Amino acid sequence: MDALPPSIQGDELISTDPATGEVVGRVRVTTPADLDAMVERGWQAFHQSGWKSLLPHRRALVLQAIADGIAAEKEALATLQMRDNGKPLAECRGMVESAIGTFRYYAGVCETIETDVTPQRGDYVSFTVLEPYGVVACITPWNSPIMNDATKVAPALAAGNAVLLKPSEDSPLLAPELARIALKAGLPEGMLQVVQGRGAEIGAALVAHPGVRMVSFTGGTTTGRAIGRTCGDKLIPAALELGGKSPHVVFADADLDHAVAAVVAGIFGSAGQSCVAGSRLFVEAPIYDEVVKRVIERAKTLRVAAPDADGVEMGPLASFHHRERVIRFVDRARSEGGNILCGGAVPEGADYARGAYYLPTVIDGLPTESLTCQEEAFGPVLVCLPFRDEADLIAQGNATAFGLACGIWTESFKRGWRVGRALEAGSVWINTYKQSVTTTPFGGFKNSGIGREKGIDGLRLYAQVKSMYFGLHEQPLSVAR
Ligand code: NAD
């Protein structure tokens, strides 16, 4: 049986704290008629507010003011996100910091991005300018709402677009706060509006709406494929940041203290609810038993607790219905013949009774082609696989539909380079893991997505190139040239 969907009562979407089951807040669900009006309002704002024609350094001032507004409410926003999706408070604070940094960075990019004067081939000067699309849709998942919202909204606004932001129905509370802060910071009304409700209903209607000219989506691969199809029919661009099953590789020459710590952080940070979670651990055969033993020892000592508890390392999963999915994933691993080396259960005790908790879980004994090794759990579930040599590692590492990220632990610089180039992944971390900064492009190979967010190209994603020619002809143009 499928897990219960998020709660909608009448025209309200109800956000529940996954640590306690308590109601945190309610938002109004967007109806199809609301959506039509919002798209209309977005176009009006785009054409009439003056935002797109503001000189970039003026637009940058507003983006900076939005960053200031987020910073002024940092603790309240972090606490709200913690209650909306159950992530530890320290992580939520980090995500609010990241959102602030993203608005500041795109203020800088907005002011400094250059276009090209292209090589001359006649009596004219030719150059490019960047034009916004108009009304764009930004659709985000529940795992890091404030951070994912900022990663899309800041560059989309910087490029001059009006944005319809659709947060997940599982974490609906941060997006309205961002819109409120942006308005207060001086963003013209209608330039950032929030669409709320179920993805399959209002999310699909948003993508299909004839007034939406570009879609930027972060979420699951199945949803991304459906969105890509609709955008293909409409012939509008879709930027897709999708799922992953990232290999985390430990060679026999690695610094094992660092490698084991990173493997544990890479999968159990955010309770595994991270697109770049290192969910497949590959260990060179001679050190396989030792590394897996050390990972299990550490996994067993992780402090699973309320997101605001002292020293918490893993909070609950983001919702009770998501925990059902993770439970089913591990049950299937068992039926495929996997050995559950630790976890594989809901923790017991009064502290966990009200929340959507699940224990850090380590599995081995399954071949690369098993569903457990192929599909994303998006939870605290690590599957371990031995490898013989580089060729075997590269074959197994690439034997998945995904290609989001990978980690490689080796003291050999040359091997790190070789393997990093050979693995099919949008981000490669050598002797580190899960680094992701606003200045550096991020995105996936294969089924992990299309397009790159972050960095300077993160702004170009929301702009279309226009080529301009200024004639310098001394003579009238002739018909036959
Ligand atoms: P999801 O695909 O179910 O939903 C993501 C968003 O899309 C939500 O806002 C949802 O309401 C909306 N949506 C759902 N169906 C839709 C449709 N048919 N049309 C339009 N919108 C629709 O994903 P999720 O469960 O919220 O998030 C988990 C997934 O997101 C995981 O697969 C994870 O790997 C991925 N993710 C990827 C990245 C990345 O940057 N690559 C980052 C975070 C999460």
Residues whose N, C-alpha, C, O or C-beta is under 5 A from the ligand:
A	BS01	NAD	I139 T140 P141 W142 K166 P167 S168 E169 G197 R198 G199 A200 G203 A204 V207 T218 G219 G220 T221 T223 A226 E241 L242 G243 G244 C275 F378 S448
